[in-house]
Amino acid sequence: MRLDDIMMAGREDDDGQTELLTKTKPKTKRPPLYKVLLLNDDFTPMEFVVHVLERFFGLSHAQAFEIMLTVHKKGLAVVGVFSHEIAETKVAQVMDFARRHQHPLQCTMEKEE
């Protein structure tokens, strides 16, 4: 325990003795992060994938094109790392957008380790 993690206060007990009280600050833990993954399929046009990456992940055209090629060649790619709520929202947005445009594009999330 570090000194700056301790708060000290003096208190007199019944005998007139001063006691030293210590209180530790609670350690806050960072919330877990989640990877958002885009999965390859043989039907979704490459241009559509690039558009999704630009629209929902704020990537430049060049960045989106590179990630699309990774998805195409390797079968999947991490497109971002976010808090649970943001990752969940991004996955839902991509899946809904793909469905509305009648593409089978799949987007998932997994806890980062």
N, C-alpha and C positions, 0 to 999 in steps of 0.2 A: 504494500500500500504506500502510495506516495504522500508526502506531506500536504500537497495542495489538494488532495482528495479528501482531506479530513477537516471537519469543522470542530473547533474546540470551544467549550464554555465551562466556566467555573461555577460551582454551586456549593453552598455551605450545607453540611448535614447537621443532625441534631447535636453533635458534639462540638460544633464550631469548626470542624475540619472542612477544608475545601476539597471537593472531588473534581476530578477532571472528566468531563463527558466528551465522548467522541461520536461523531455521526458521519458515516461514509456516504458519499454521493452515489446514487444508483448509476450503474453503467448502462448507457443506452446502446442498444444493438442496432446496426443498420438493417433495414428491411431487405429481404432477399431480392435479387434481381432475376429477371427472366429473359431468355433469348427468344426472339421471334424468328421462326424459320420459314422459308419458302421452299416448297417441294416441287420437283420437276414432274411434268406429265407430258404426254405426247400430243396433246391437243391444243393447249393454250398458246396463242401466238406470242412470239418473243416480244413484239412491240407492245402487247397488252401488259406483259410482265414489267417491262421498262416503265410504262405509264403508271402502273400500280406503285412501283418503287419511288417514282418521282412524287406522286400525289400523296401517298400515305406516310412516306418516310422522309420526305424532304430532301431527297438525293438529287444531285445534278444529273444531267443526262449521261455523262461519262461514267459516274459512279453507278448509276442504275444499270447501265449496259454491262459493266464489269460483273456486277452481282448476278444479273440475268445469265451471263455466260457461265458463271460458277454453278448456278442452279442447273443449267442445261448439261454441263459436263460432269458434275459430281453428284447430281441427284437432289441436292439441297444446299442451302446457304443460310447463314445467320444474317439477318438484315438489320438487326438492332438489338440492344439490350436495355430493358426498361423495368420500372416497378411493375408489380403484378397487375394493377389496375390499368396502366397504360398499355402493357403488352396485351392484355385481354381485349381492350378496346381496339387496338390495331388489328389483331387477328379477326375480330368480328367485322370490322370495316372492310378488310380485304376479302373475306369470305362472302360477305353480302354483295360487294361490288362485282366480284367474279360471277356469282350466281345470277345477278341481274343482267350481266352481259353474256350469260350462258356459256361460261368457261368453267372447266373442272379444277381450276387452280386451287391448291391447298396451302393453307398457312396455319402453323401451329406454334405453340410456345412450350418451353421447358425451363425448369429452374436451373439457374447457372450454379455451377459447383466450384 
